[in-house]
């Protein structure tokens, strides 16, 4: 199945006519000043905000698919995750214990109360929750912002492995140039109304 993610002349806010293609298994990093539209662009791609242009996943176009179905395929992991049940495990179908361990958790984590989670624990578990739903593309909004260096690099390694293993096109909003160098196959920066390729 072709899971290439393609933006065709997408416009939202100040961003105008953004075109970008992300291949299966490729991680494209996006940076830019605060307020430049990074998060809004991710929300447009996830069909959470009205926008101009079209977004494609392979031969499927966003405008022809119901929003909740599209978001199951092209999954956004926001910087602040939402939790709706009391226990961690209630947010997962079939938990992958190897992935829990890869992100620094034990199996008993699934029995924890959500209210006891730190912001960093929520961030790591939100990533695992997203991948457990078998998306076809990932949109990551500063997915390691609340983590220390060790946890950040553990998450990076896991995410890069998942992208390659499942042929996921990934658009990853990041500020840290060192992180971008570690994980990004390509890097774009928002400049005024468009994306500028950083070489």
TORMARLUM-54921 format. One record per residue: residue in one letter; x, y, z of N, C-alpha, C, O in turn; residue number from 1. Coordinates in pm, 1 decimal, always signed. Example, Ala and Ser with C-alpha at 12.3 -4.5 7.8 and 13.67 -1.06 7.14 Angstrom:
 res   n.east  n.north     n.up  ca.east ca.north    ca.up   c.east  c.north     c.up   o.east  o.north     o.up   n
   A  +1319.0   -569.0   +780.0  +1230.0   -450.0   +780.0  +1320.0   -330.0   +780.0  +1423.6   -331.9   +846.5   1
   S  +1285.0   -225.0   +708.0  +1367.0   -106.0   +714.0  +1290.0     +3.0   +787.0  +1340.9   +113.8   +803.9   2
! end
This chain:
 res   n.east  n.north     n.up  ca.east ca.north    ca.up   c.east  c.north     c.up   o.east  o.north     o.up   n
   X    +83.8   -119.3     +0.0     +0.0     +0.0     +0.0    +88.1   +125.3     +0.0   +183.1   +136.1    +77.5   1
   X    +54.3   +220.0    -88.7   +129.8   +345.0    -95.6    +85.9   +436.7    +17.9    -29.4   +479.4    +22.8   2
   X   +178.5   +467.0   +109.6   +143.9   +553.4   +222.0   +220.0   +685.8   +216.3   +243.7   +748.1   +319.8   3
   X   +257.9   +728.6    +97.2   +320.1   +860.0    +82.5   +222.9   +967.9   +129.1   +105.9   +967.2    +91.0   4
   X   +271.2  +1060.3   +211.3   +190.3  +1173.9   +257.2   +227.5  +1295.0   +172.6   +344.4  +1331.9   +162.2   5
   X   +124.8  +1356.7   +111.9   +152.2  +1466.8    +19.5    +62.8  +1586.3    +48.4    -59.4  +1573.9    +55.8   6
   X   +125.2  +1701.5    +64.5    +53.5  +1827.7    +79.1    +56.8  +1898.7    -55.8   +163.1  +1918.0   -114.8   7
   X    -60.8  +1937.0   -103.2    -72.7  +2000.8   -233.5   -136.3  +2138.9   -215.5   -257.9  +2152.0   -201.5   8
   X    -49.7  +2242.4   -216.5    -95.5  +2381.0   -209.0   -180.4  +2407.6    -83.9   -283.3  +2474.9    -90.5   9
   X   -135.3  +2353.3    +30.4   -209.5  +2372.1   +156.2   -186.4  +2513.1   +210.7    -73.3  +2561.1   +218.1  10
   X   -296.5  +2577.8   +248.6   -289.1  +2712.0   +306.5   -368.3  +2714.5   +436.3   -482.2  +2668.3   +441.6  11
   X   -306.8  +2768.9   +541.1   -375.2  +2788.0   +668.1   -306.0  +2900.8   +742.7   -183.1  +2905.3   +749.0  12
   X   -384.2  +2992.0   +799.1   -324.0  +3107.2   +864.8   -238.7  +3185.3   +767.6   -281.3  +3214.7   +655.9  13
   X   -117.0  +3219.1   +810.4    -25.7  +3294.1   +723.9    +43.1  +3205.1   +620.3    +99.6  +3255.0   +523.0  14
   X    +38.3  +3074.2   +641.3   +105.3  +2982.7   +548.0    +24.5  +2972.4   +419.5    -97.5  +2955.9   +422.5  15
   X    +93.9  +2982.2   +306.6    +24.7  +2987.9   +178.5    +85.9  +2889.2    +79.8   +206.9  +2889.2    +56.7  16
   X     +1.2  +2806.0    +22.5    +41.0  +2716.7    -86.6   +161.1  +2629.5    -49.6   +261.9  +2626.9   -120.3  17
   X   +148.2  +2558.1    +63.0   +254.6  +2467.7   +107.9   +240.6  +2333.6    +35.7   +137.3  +2267.5    +45.8  18
   X   +343.4  +2294.9    -35.6   +347.1  +2164.6   -102.8   +467.6  +2086.3    -51.6   +579.2  +2137.9    -46.2  19
   X   +443.2  +1961.7    -14.3   +548.2  +1880.0    +47.2   +510.2  +1733.4    +30.4   +393.8  +1696.6    +45.9  20
   X   +608.6  +1650.2     -1.1   +586.5  +1506.3    -11.8   +679.2  +1434.7    +86.2   +799.7  +1459.4    +89.1  21
   X   +620.4  +1345.2   +166.6   +697.0  +1267.5   +264.3   +679.8  +1120.3   +229.5   +568.1  +1068.6   +227.4  22
   X   +790.5  +1054.0   +202.4   +787.1   +914.5   +158.4   +762.7   +820.3   +276.4   +788.2   +857.6   +390.9  23
   X   +713.6   +699.0   +250.3   +699.4   +599.4   +356.7   +833.7   +576.2   +427.1   +935.9   +554.1   +362.1  24
   X   +831.9   +581.6   +560.1   +953.2   +559.8   +638.7  +1042.3   +681.3   +652.3  +1146.5   +674.0   +717.6  25
   X  +1004.1   +793.0   +592.3  +1086.4   +914.9   +596.3  +1040.6  +1006.1   +710.2   +920.8  +1020.5   +734.6  26
   X  +1136.5  +1067.3   +779.6  +1107.0  +1164.7   +884.4  +1149.8  +1302.3   +835.7  +1267.5  +1327.7   +810.4  27
   X  +1051.4  +1389.9   +823.3  +1077.2  +1528.9   +785.0  +1055.2  +1616.1   +908.0   +948.0  +1612.3   +968.4  28
   X  +1155.1  +1694.2   +945.0  +1144.9  +1783.1  +1060.6  +1103.2  +1922.2  +1015.4  +1141.9  +1970.0   +908.7  29
   X  +1023.0  +1985.3  +1100.3   +972.0  +2119.9  +1073.5  +1002.9  +2208.0  +1193.1   +968.7  +2174.6  +1306.5  30
   X  +1068.3  +2321.9  +1166.8  +1097.5  +2417.6  +1273.3  +1048.3  +2554.8  +1230.4  +1001.9  +2573.7  +1118.0  31
   X  +1059.2  +2649.6  +1321.5  +1015.8  +2785.0  +1291.3   +987.5  +2860.5  +1419.9   +972.0  +2799.9  +1525.8  32
   X   +980.8  +2992.6  +1411.0   +956.2  +3073.7  +1530.8   +822.2  +3040.6  +1594.5   +731.6  +2988.6  +1529.3  33
   X   +811.5  +3072.0  +1723.8   +684.4  +3055.9  +1793.1   +577.1  +3138.8  +1723.2   +598.6  +3255.4  +1690.3  34
   X   +461.8  +3077.0  +1701.1   +352.6  +3148.4  +1636.2   +358.2  +3149.6  +1485.0   +275.7  +3214.3  +1420.4  35
   X   +455.1  +3078.1  +1426.8   +471.1  +3081.5  +1280.9   +372.7  +2989.4  +1208.9   +357.1  +2998.7  +1087.2  36
   X   +306.7  +2901.2  +1282.8   +205.3  +2816.3  +1221.4   +237.5  +2668.6  +1215.9   +170.5  +2594.3  +1144.2  37
   X   +338.7  +2623.3  +1289.8   +377.4  +2481.8  +1285.4   +262.5  +2391.9  +1331.9   +224.6  +2297.5  +1262.5  38
   X   +208.1  +2422.0  +1448.8   +101.2  +2337.9  +1503.4    -24.7  +2346.3  +1418.5    -93.7  +2246.1  +1400.2  39
   X    -55.1  +2463.9  +1366.9   -174.9  +2478.0  +1282.9   -160.8  +2398.1  +1153.6   -258.6  +2343.0  +1103.2  40
   X    -39.5  +2392.1  +1100.6    -18.0  +2311.5   +980.8    -42.9  +2164.2  +1011.4   -107.0  +2095.0   +932.2  41
   X     +6.5  +2115.2  +1124.6    -19.1  +1976.6  +1162.4   -168.8  +1952.1  +1177.5   -219.8  +1848.9  +1134.1  42
   X   -239.3  +2047.3  +1239.3   -383.4  +2032.0  +1259.1   -457.7  +2032.0  +1125.0   -557.7  +1962.0  +1109.1  43
   X   -409.1  +2109.7  +1030.2   -470.4  +2108.4   +896.8   -450.6  +1972.5   +830.5   -543.1  +1917.2   +771.0  44
   X   -328.8  +1919.3   +841.5   -299.8  +1788.9   +780.8   -385.5  +1679.8   +845.7   -425.5  +1583.9   +779.9  45
   X   -413.3  +1695.8   +976.7   -495.8  +1598.1  +1048.9   -645.2  +1623.7  +1031.8   -727.0  +1554.2  +1092.1  46
   X   -681.6  +1722.6   +950.5   -821.8  +1758.3   +926.8   -891.4  +1803.8  +1055.4  -1006.2  +1768.4  +1081.9  47
   X   -818.9  +1882.7  +1133.8   -875.4  +1940.5  +1255.9   -903.2  +2089.9  +1241.2   -967.9  +2149.8  +1327.1  48
   X   -854.7  +2150.1  +1132.7   -883.7  +2290.2  +1104.2   -910.3  +2305.8   +954.7   -846.2  +2240.3   +872.6  49
   X  -1006.2  +2393.9   +919.4  -1031.0  +2420.5   +777.5   -906.5  +2479.6   +711.9   -832.7  +2555.5   +774.8  50
   X   -883.5  +2445.1   +586.6   -763.6  +2492.2   +517.6   -786.4  +2489.4   +368.0   -880.1  +2425.6   +320.2  51
   X   -702.6  +2557.2   +295.2   -703.4  +2548.6   +150.1   -614.2  +2435.9   +103.2   -534.3  +2382.1   +179.8  52
   X   -628.6  +2400.6    -23.6   -545.6  +2294.6    -79.9   -595.9  +2156.6    -42.6   -707.0  +2140.9     +7.9  53
   X   -513.1  +2057.1    -68.0   -551.3  +1918.5    -44.5   -435.8  +1841.7    +18.4   -318.8  +1871.2     -5.9  54
   X   -471.3  +1741.9   +100.3   -373.4  +1650.0   +158.8   -406.6  +1510.0   +109.2   -522.6  +1468.9   +108.5  55
   X   -303.6  +1437.8    +67.9   -319.1  +1303.0    +15.3   -240.3  +1202.9    +99.7   -130.6  +1233.2   +146.6  56
   X   -296.2  +1085.5   +118.3   -223.3   +970.3   +172.4   -230.5   +863.4    +65.6   -333.7   +798.6    +48.4  57
   X   -120.6   +844.8     -6.6   -125.0   +759.5   -124.3   -224.4   +817.3   -223.1   -213.7   +933.8   -261.6  58
   X   -321.5   +736.1   -264.6   -422.2   +783.6   -359.0   -551.4   +827.6   -290.9   -652.2   +851.5   -357.4  59
   X   -548.0   +838.1   -158.1   -666.5   +881.0    -83.4   -654.3  +1028.1    -46.6   -552.2  +1071.8     +6.6  60
   X   -759.1  +1103.3    -75.3   -755.7  +1246.0    -49.3   -839.1  +1278.6    +73.7   -947.5  +1224.2    +95.0  61
   X   -784.5  +1369.3   +153.6   -846.8  +1404.1   +281.5   -992.4  +1447.9   +264.1  -1078.6  +1410.1   +343.5  62
   X  -1019.5  +1526.2   +162.2  -1152.8  +1583.9   +145.8  -1259.3  +1480.4   +112.1  -1378.4  +1511.3   +117.6  63
   X  -1219.5  +1358.9    +77.4  -1314.8  +1253.8    +41.9  -1334.5  +1151.8   +154.5  -1407.0  +1053.7   +137.4  64
   X  -1270.6  +1174.4   +269.0  -1275.9  +1078.7   +379.5  -1330.6  +1149.6   +503.5  -1295.1  +1264.5   +530.0  65
   X  -1415.5  +1082.6   +578.4  -1469.2  +1141.0   +701.7  -1354.5  +1171.3   +797.8  -1255.9  +1097.9   +804.9  66
   X  -1370.0  +1282.0   +872.1  -1261.2  +1330.5   +957.1  -1206.6  +1227.7  +1053.8  -1085.0  +1212.8  +1065.5  67
   X  -1294.3  +1155.9  +1124.0  -1245.7  +1060.3  +1224.4  -1172.7   +944.4  +1158.0  -1079.2   +888.3  +1215.1  68
   X  -1216.1   +908.1  +1035.5  -1146.1   +800.9   +964.8  -1008.5   +847.4   +918.0   -910.5   +773.6   +927.3  69
   X  -1002.3   +970.8   +867.6   -874.0  +1026.7   +824.6   -776.1  +1033.1   +941.5   -658.9   +998.2   +927.1  70
   X   -825.0  +1078.0  +1057.7   -736.0  +1093.1  +1173.4   -688.6   +958.6  +1228.6   -588.9   +952.6  +1300.6  71
   X   -759.9   +850.6  +1195.1   -709.1   +717.9  +1229.8   -593.8   +675.5  +1140.6   -509.3   +595.1  +1179.9  72
   X   -591.4   +731.3  +1018.7   -484.1   +700.0   +925.0   -365.7   +794.8   +941.7   -250.3   +752.2   +946.0  73
   X   -396.4   +923.4   +951.0   -294.4  +1028.8   +963.7   -307.2  +1084.2  +1105.4   -387.8  +1173.5  +1131.5  74
   X   -226.8  +1030.1  +1195.7   -249.5  +1052.9  +1338.3   -160.1  +1162.7  +1394.1    -38.1  +1160.3  +1378.3  75
   X   -224.0  +1258.6  +1459.6   -153.8  +1368.3  +1524.9   -129.7  +1334.8  +1671.3   -221.6  +1294.8  +1742.7  76
   X     -4.9  +1351.4  +1715.8    +27.8  +1342.7  +1858.2    +62.0  +1484.8  +1902.4   +172.8  +1532.2  +1877.3  77
   X    -33.0  +1554.1  +1968.5     -8.2  +1693.4  +2007.8    +91.0  +1702.4  +2122.3   +123.5  +1602.2  +2186.1  78
   X   +138.5  +1822.6  +2147.6   +236.6  +1840.4  +2255.6   +173.9  +1814.2  +2392.1   +243.0  +1769.3  +2483.6  79
   X    +44.4  +1841.4  +2407.6    -27.6  +1812.7  +2531.2   -135.2  +1709.3  +2499.8   -232.6  +1740.0  +2431.1  80
   X   -118.1  +1587.5  +2549.7   -209.8  +1479.2  +2516.5   -332.9  +1481.2  +2608.0   -328.3  +1530.6  +2720.7  81
   X   -441.7  +1426.4  +2556.2   -566.4  +1415.4  +2632.2   -585.1  +1271.5  +2679.4   -552.2  +1176.4  +2608.5  82
   X   -638.9  +1257.5  +2800.8   -662.4  +1125.5  +2859.2   -804.4  +1123.3  +2913.6   -843.3  +1215.1  +2985.7  83
   X   -882.9  +1020.9  +2881.1  -1026.0  +1022.9  +2910.3  -1070.0   +914.5  +3008.7  -1183.0   +918.5  +3057.2  84
   X   -983.9   +818.5  +3039.0  -1016.9   +713.6  +3136.1   -921.4   +722.6  +3254.0   -816.8   +786.8  +3245.3  85
   X   -957.6   +658.2  +3364.2   -879.7   +672.4  +3487.3   -747.6   +596.5  +3482.7   -646.3   +644.8  +3533.3  86
   X   -748.4   +477.4  +3421.9   -628.5   +394.4  +3419.5   -558.7   +403.3  +3284.9   -622.1   +418.4  +3180.5  87
   X   -426.2   +393.6  +3290.2   -346.8   +400.3  +3166.8   -387.6   +290.8  +3069.4   -407.1   +317.8  +2950.8  88
   X   -400.9   +168.5  +3117.3   -428.4    +54.9  +3030.2   -559.8    +65.1  +2955.3   -576.3     +1.9  +2850.9  89
   X   -654.8   +144.4  +3007.0   -783.5   +158.0  +2940.3   -772.2   +234.2  +2808.6   -867.4   +237.3  +2730.5  90
   X   -658.1   +295.1  +2783.6   -636.9   +370.8  +2659.7   -570.3   +286.9  +2551.2   -543.4   +335.9  +2441.5  91
   X   -544.2   +161.2  +2582.3   -474.2    +74.1  +2487.3   -559.6    -47.3  +2455.9   -634.2    -96.1  +2540.8  92
   X   -547.7    -95.7  +2331.9   -611.5   -221.2  +2295.8   -523.4   -335.0  +2343.2   -531.3   -378.7  +2457.9  93
   X   -439.2   -381.9  +2252.6   -342.2   -486.5  +2286.4   -207.2   -419.1  +2309.3   -137.9   -386.7  +2212.9  94
   X   -168.7   -397.5  +2434.5    -41.9   -328.5  +2459.0    +77.8   -411.5  +2415.7    +80.6   -533.3  +2433.0  95
   X   +176.1   -343.4  +2359.4   +299.9   -409.0  +2318.1   +401.8   -391.2  +2430.3   +457.4   -282.9  +2449.1  96
   X   +425.0   -498.4  +2503.8   +510.9   -486.8  +2621.8   +655.0   -453.7  +2584.6   +725.2   -387.1  +2660.6  97
   X   +699.0   -499.9  +2467.9   +834.7   -465.5  +2424.5   +847.3   -314.3  +2403.5   +949.9   -254.5  +2436.1  98
   X   +743.2   -254.3  +2349.4   +746.4   -109.5  +2327.3   +739.0    -32.7  +2458.8   +803.5    +71.1  +2473.8  99
   X   +661.3    -82.7  +2553.2   +660.1    -21.7  +2687.0   +801.0    -18.6  +2744.0   +847.2    +84.3  +2793.3 100
   X   +868.7   -132.9  +2736.6  +1004.8   -141.3  +2790.4  +1099.0    -49.4  +2714.4  +1186.7    +12.7  +2774.4 101
   X  +1081.6    -39.9  +2581.8  +1169.2    +45.6  +2501.1  +1157.7   +191.2  +2540.9  +1252.7   +268.1  +2525.7 102
   X  +1040.6   +229.7  +2592.2  +1020.1   +368.2  +2634.6  +1041.2   +387.3  +2784.2  +1012.0   +493.9  +2838.2 103
   X  +1092.1   +283.9  +2851.2  +1129.9   +298.3  +2991.2  +1021.5   +264.8  +3091.2  +1028.5   +307.6  +3206.4 104
   X   +919.6   +187.9  +3049.0   +809.9   +152.1  +3139.2   +808.3     +2.9  +3165.9   +861.7    -76.7  +3088.6 105
   X   +745.0    -33.8  +3278.5   +720.9   -173.6  +3310.6   +575.8   -207.4  +3278.4   +494.4   -117.7  +3256.4 106
   X   +543.0   -337.2  +3275.6   +406.2   -379.0  +3244.6   +306.1   -320.7  +3344.0   +191.6   -292.7  +3308.2 107
   X   +349.1   -302.3  +3468.8   +257.9   -251.2  +3571.6   +214.4   -107.5  +3544.2   +119.6    -58.5  +3605.4 108
   X   +283.9    -39.6  +3452.0   +244.8    +96.5  +3416.4    +99.7   +101.9  +3369.8    +30.7   +201.4  +3392.0 109
   X    +53.6     -4.5  +3305.8    -83.1     -7.0  +3253.6   -187.0     -1.5  +3365.3   -302.9    +31.9  +3340.7 110
   X   -146.1    -34.1  +3487.9   -238.7    -28.4  +3601.2   -235.6   +106.8  +3672.7   -313.5   +129.8  +3765.1 111
   X   -146.8   +195.4  +3630.7   -135.2   +324.8  +3697.2   -258.9   +410.9  +3672.4   -327.7   +397.0  +3571.2 112
   X   -284.9   +500.0  +3767.7   -386.0   +602.7  +3749.4   -327.3   +713.7  +3661.6   -212.9   +754.7  +3681.2 113
   X   -404.4   +760.9  +3566.8   -356.4   +867.7  +3478.5   -316.7   +990.8  +3559.2   -222.9  +1061.9  +3523.1 114
   X   -389.0  +1015.7  +3669.2   -361.2  +1134.6  +3750.3   -222.7  +1136.9  +3812.8   -176.0  +1243.0  +3854.2 115
   X   -156.2  +1022.7  +3820.6    -23.4  +1018.3  +3881.0    +87.9  +1039.1  +3779.6   +204.8  +1048.9  +3817.0 116
   X    +52.8  +1045.8  +3651.3   +155.0  +1057.0  +3547.9   +216.8  +1195.8  +3544.7   +146.6  +1296.1  +3557.7 117
   X   +348.0  +1201.4  +3527.3   +414.9  +1328.5  +3503.0   +391.5  +1370.5  +3359.1   +343.5  +1291.2  +3278.2 118
   X   +425.0  +1494.2  +3326.6   +407.1  +1541.0  +3188.5   +493.0  +1459.5  +3092.1   +450.3  +1431.1  +2980.1 119
   X   +613.3  +1421.7  +3134.6   +700.1  +1341.4  +3049.3   +646.8  +1200.9  +3028.9   +655.7  +1146.2  +2918.9 120
   X   +591.2  +1141.5  +3134.9   +531.4  +1008.0  +3121.3   +411.4  +1011.8  +3027.8   +393.3   +921.8  +2945.7 121
   X   +329.8  +1115.1  +3039.9   +214.8  +1129.6  +2949.3   +261.7  +1141.3  +2804.7   +201.4  +1084.3  +2713.9 122
   X   +369.2  +1215.4  +2784.9   +417.4  +1235.8  +2649.2   +464.6  +1104.3  +2587.3   +432.9  +1074.4  +2472.2 123
   X   +540.0  +1026.3  +2663.7   +588.7   +898.2  +2611.3   +474.4   +799.8  +2587.7   +472.4   +728.9  +2487.1 124
   X   +379.6   +796.0  +2680.8   +267.3   +703.3  +2666.3   +173.1   +745.4  +2553.8   +110.7   +660.2  +2490.6 125
   X   +162.4   +875.0  +2528.3    +79.7   +921.3  +2416.2   +138.4   +874.7  +2283.4    +64.3   +842.0  +2190.6 126
   X   +270.1   +871.6  +2274.2   +334.5   +819.2  +2153.3   +303.2   +670.9  +2136.1   +269.1   +625.6  +2026.9 127
   X   +315.3   +597.0  +2244.1   +287.0   +453.5  +2238.6   +140.7   +428.9  +2205.3   +108.7   +339.2  +2127.3 128
   X    +51.4   +508.7  +2264.4    -91.9   +495.0  +2236.2   -119.9   +518.3  +2087.6   -196.3   +444.0  +2026.0 129
   X    -58.2   +620.9  +2031.0    -79.0   +650.7  +1889.1    -33.0   +534.6  +1801.2   -105.4   +493.1  +1710.8 130
   X    +86.3   +482.1  +1826.9   +138.4   +372.8  +1744.5    +57.9   +244.7  +1762.1    +50.9   +162.6  +1670.7 131
   X     -3.1   +227.3  +1879.9    -81.1   +105.6  +1904.0   -206.7   +100.5  +1817.3   -268.1     -5.2  +1802.9 132
   X   -244.7   +214.1  +1759.8   -363.6   +220.0  +1674.8   -331.0   +201.1  +1526.0   -417.3   +219.2  +1440.1 133
   X   -207.4   +165.2  +1497.2   -163.0   +131.6  +1360.8   -195.9   +239.7  +1257.9   -262.2   +211.8  +1158.0 134
   X   -149.8   +362.9  +1281.6   -171.0   +468.1  +1181.6    -86.5   +442.0  +1058.0     +3.7   +358.2  +1059.9 135
   X   -116.6   +514.8   +949.5    -39.2   +504.0   +826.7    +54.4   +622.8   +808.3   +139.5   +621.0   +719.3 136
   X    +39.9   +726.2   +891.5   +128.6   +842.5   +890.9   +122.2   +906.4  +1029.1    +21.5   +895.5  +1099.0 137
   X   +231.3   +973.5  +1068.0   +239.0  +1034.7  +1200.4   +273.0  +1182.8  +1190.2   +359.4  +1223.8  +1112.7 138
   X   +202.2  +1262.3  +1271.2   +230.1  +1404.8  +1285.7   +267.8  +1427.7  +1431.0   +185.8  +1405.9  +1520.3 139
   X   +389.1  +1470.9  +1455.7   +441.2  +1481.7  +1592.0   +470.2  +1628.0  +1625.4   +551.1  +1692.7  +1558.9 140
   X   +403.7  +1679.5  +1728.7   +422.2  +1819.1  +1769.0   +510.3  +1823.9  +1893.3   +462.3  +1810.2  +2005.8 141
   X   +639.4  +1843.4  +1871.2   +738.7  +1846.5  +1979.6   +719.3  +1728.5  +2076.0   +691.0  +1749.3  +2194.0 142
   X   +734.4  +1606.6  +2027.1   +699.9  +1488.0  +2105.9   +790.4  +1460.8  +2224.9   +757.1  +1378.1  +2309.8 143
   X   +905.3  +1529.2  +2232.8   +996.5  +1504.2  +2346.8  +1020.1  +1630.6  +2428.8  +1118.2  +1638.5  +2502.8 144
   X   +932.5  +1728.8  +2416.9   +956.4  +1859.3  +2482.3   +965.7  +1849.4  +2633.6  +1034.1  +1930.6  +2695.9 145
   X   +898.5  +1751.6  +2694.6   +895.2  +1741.5  +2840.6   +990.5  +1635.7  +2895.6   +979.5  +1596.4  +3011.7 146
   X  +1083.1  +1590.1  +2812.9  +1170.2  +1479.8  +2853.2  +1313.2  +1526.4  +2877.4  +1359.1  +1624.0  +2818.0 147
   X  +1383.0  +1454.6  +2966.0  +1525.3  +1482.6  +2985.8  +1603.6  +1421.8  +2869.8  +1546.4  +1354.3  +2784.2 148
   X  +1733.4  +1445.6  +2867.4  +1814.6  +1403.0  +2753.1  +1809.7  +1252.2  +2730.7  +1798.4  +1206.0  +2617.2 149
   X  +1818.3  +1175.3  +2840.0  +1820.4  +1029.2  +2825.2  +1687.8   +978.1  +2770.0  +1685.7   +895.8  +2678.4 150
   X  +1577.0  +1027.2  +2825.9  +1444.9   +984.4  +2778.0  +1420.0  +1033.1  +2636.0  +1356.3   +963.9  +2556.6 151
   X  +1470.0  +1151.7  +2603.9  +1454.8  +1204.7  +2468.2  +1520.5  +1112.5  +2367.0  +1459.2  +1076.5  +2266.5 152
   X  +1644.9  +1074.1  +2392.9  +1715.2   +990.2  +2296.4  +1656.5   +849.0  +2290.2  +1661.5   +784.5  +2185.4 153
   X  +1601.6   +801.3  +2400.7  +1533.3   +671.8  +2399.7  +1409.8   +679.3  +2309.6  +1384.4   +588.9  +2230.0 154
   X  +1332.9   +788.6  +2323.3  +1213.4   +808.6  +2240.3  +1249.8   +824.5  +2093.9  +1184.6   +767.7  +2006.3 155
   X  +1353.9   +901.9  +2067.8  +1397.0   +921.3  +1928.8  +1429.2   +787.8  +1863.2  +1385.4   +760.3  +1751.5 156
   X  +1506.0   +705.3  +1933.3  +1546.0   +575.9  +1876.6  +1424.3   +490.1  +1847.4  +1415.9   +425.7  +1742.8 157
   X  +1329.9   +489.7  +1940.9  +1208.8   +409.1  +1923.8  +1124.6   +460.5  +1807.2  +1077.5   +381.7  +1725.1 158
   X  +1105.4   +592.1  +1799.8  +1024.8   +649.3  +1692.2  +1087.7   +625.3  +1554.9  +1017.8   +590.6  +1459.7 159
   X  +1217.6   +643.5  +1544.7  +1285.4   +619.0  +1416.4  +1269.8   +473.3  +1374.2  +1248.5   +444.0  +1256.6 160
   X  +1280.6   +382.9  +1470.2  +1264.8   +239.9  +1441.5  +1122.7   +210.6  +1393.6  +1103.6   +134.9  +1298.4 161
   X  +1023.2   +270.1  +1458.9   +883.8   +246.3  +1420.8   +854.2   +301.7  +1281.7   +784.3   +238.0  +1202.8 162
   X   +907.1   +419.7  +1251.8   +884.1   +480.4  +1120.1   +935.4   +389.5  +1009.1   +867.7   +368.7   +908.5 163
   X  +1055.4   +335.6  +1028.2  +1113.8   +248.3   +926.2  +1040.9   +113.5   +920.6  +1013.0    +62.2   +812.3 164
   X  +1010.8    +57.3  +1036.5   +948.5    -75.9  +1040.8   +810.9    -75.7   +975.4   +774.0   -170.7   +906.3 165
   X   +734.1    +33.3   +998.1   +596.2    +37.4   +949.6   +579.1   +127.0   +826.8   +466.5   +153.9   +784.9 166
   X   +690.1   +173.2   +769.2   +683.8   +259.5   +650.3   +595.6   +381.6   +673.1   +513.3   +416.3   +588.4 167
   X   +613.0   +446.3   +787.5   +531.4   +562.7   +821.7   +598.1   +691.0   +773.3   +713.2   +716.8   +808.6 168
   X   +528.9   +771.7   +693.6   +578.2   +906.9   +671.4   +554.3   +987.5   +798.9   +445.6   +981.6   +856.4 169
   X   +654.7  +1062.2   +843.3   +646.7  +1135.1   +970.1   +681.9  +1281.4   +947.8   +784.8  +1313.2   +888.2 170
   X   +595.2  +1370.2   +996.3   +625.6  +1512.9  +1001.0   +641.8  +1548.3  +1147.9   +547.9  +1535.8  +1226.5 171
   X   +762.0  +1592.6  +1184.6   +803.4  +1606.0  +1325.1   +841.2  +1751.2  +1351.3   +942.7  +1799.4  +1301.1 172
   X   +759.4  +1820.9  +1430.0   +791.1  +1958.4  +1469.5   +894.3  +1953.8  +1581.6   +873.9  +1886.8  +1682.8 173
   X  +1004.5  +2024.7  +1563.4  +1113.6  +2024.7  +1660.6  +1182.9  +2160.7  +1660.6  +1182.2  +2232.3  +1560.5 174
   X  +1242.6  +2194.7  +1774.7  +1320.1  +2318.9  +1787.2  +1469.7  +2291.9  +1798.5  +1552.0  +2370.8  +1752.0 175
   X  +1503.6  +2180.1  +1860.5  +1642.2  +2149.1  +1892.1  +1715.1  +2103.0  +1765.5  +1683.2  +1998.1  +1709.6 176
   X  +1811.0  +2180.4  +1721.8  +1882.4  +2145.3  +1598.2  +1959.6  +2014.9  +1613.1  +1980.2  +1943.8  +1514.8 177
   X  +2002.6  +1982.6  +1735.2  +2072.4  +1855.4  +1755.5  +1977.1  +1738.3  +1733.6  +2014.4  +1637.2  +1674.1 178
   X  +1854.2  +1752.6  +1781.9  +1754.8  +1648.0  +1759.3  +1723.0  +1634.7  +1610.5  +1714.2  +1523.8  +1557.6 179
   X  +1705.9  +1747.7  +1544.3  +1677.5  +1744.7  +1401.0  +1788.1  +1672.8  +1325.4  +1760.9  +1595.0  +1234.0 180
   X  +1912.1  +1698.6  +1363.2  +2025.5  +1631.2  +1299.3  +2021.9  +1480.3  +1323.0  +2060.3  +1401.8  +1236.3 181
   X  +1974.7  +1440.5  +1442.9  +1972.6  +1297.7  +1476.3  +1860.4  +1223.0  +1404.8  +1881.0  +1110.8  +1358.5 182
   X  +1742.2  +1283.5  +1395.2  +1626.5  +1206.6  +1349.6  +1579.7  +1240.9  +1208.5  +1515.6  +1158.5  +1143.3 183
   X  +1610.5  +1360.5  +1160.5  +1550.1  +1407.7  +1037.4  +1620.2  +1360.0   +911.1  +1742.6  +1367.3   +900.4 184
   X  +1541.8  +1311.2   +816.0  +1594.8  +1285.0   +682.7  +1601.4  +1414.7   +602.6  +1689.6  +1433.1   +518.7 185
   X  +1506.1  +1504.5   +630.0  +1504.8  +1638.8   +572.6  +1455.6  +1736.7   +678.5  +1391.9  +1697.7   +776.3 186
   X  +1486.5  +1865.3   +657.1  +1449.1  +1968.9   +752.9  +1397.1  +2089.8   +676.4  +1461.6  +2139.8   +584.2 187
   X  +1278.8  +2135.6   +716.7  +1221.6  +2258.3   +661.9  +1195.3  +2355.2   +776.0  +1160.0  +2315.3   +887.0 188
   X  +1213.1  +2482.6   +746.4  +1185.3  +2587.5   +843.6  +1079.3  +2680.6   +785.8  +1084.0  +2717.0   +668.3 189
   X   +983.0  +2718.5   +870.8   +882.7  +2814.6   +825.8   +946.4  +2953.0   +820.8   +997.6  +3003.1   +920.9 190
   X   +942.4  +3012.4   +704.6   +990.4  +3149.4   +686.6   +878.0  +3230.4   +622.6   +841.7  +3208.7   +507.0 191
   X   +823.7  +3323.9   +700.2   +711.9  +3407.3   +655.2   +592.9  +3318.5   +616.7   +528.0  +3261.6   +704.5 192
   X   +563.4  +3306.0   +486.9   +441.8  +3234.1   +445.5   +470.4  +3098.5   +382.9   +378.9  +3033.7   +332.0 193
   X   +596.0  +3054.2   +385.8   +628.2  +2931.8   +313.6   +729.5  +2847.0   +390.7   +781.8  +2888.7   +494.0 194
   X   +755.8  +2727.7   +338.3   +857.6  +2639.6   +394.6   +987.5  +2657.1   +318.5   +989.3  +2662.7   +195.6 195
   X  +1095.8  +2665.6   +393.4  +1228.9  +2681.0   +334.4  +1310.0  +2556.7   +368.1  +1323.3  +2520.6   +485.0 196
   X  +1363.9  +2491.6   +266.4  +1446.2  +2373.0   +288.4  +1578.6  +2414.1   +351.5  +1643.5  +2508.5   +306.4 197
   X  +1618.3  +2341.4   +457.3  +1744.2  +2365.7   +527.0  +1840.1  +2254.3   +488.4  +1808.6  +2136.8   +506.8 198
   X  +1954.9  +2288.7   +435.9  +2049.8  +2187.0   +392.4  +2169.6  +2182.0   +487.5  +2261.0  +2102.1   +467.5 199
! end
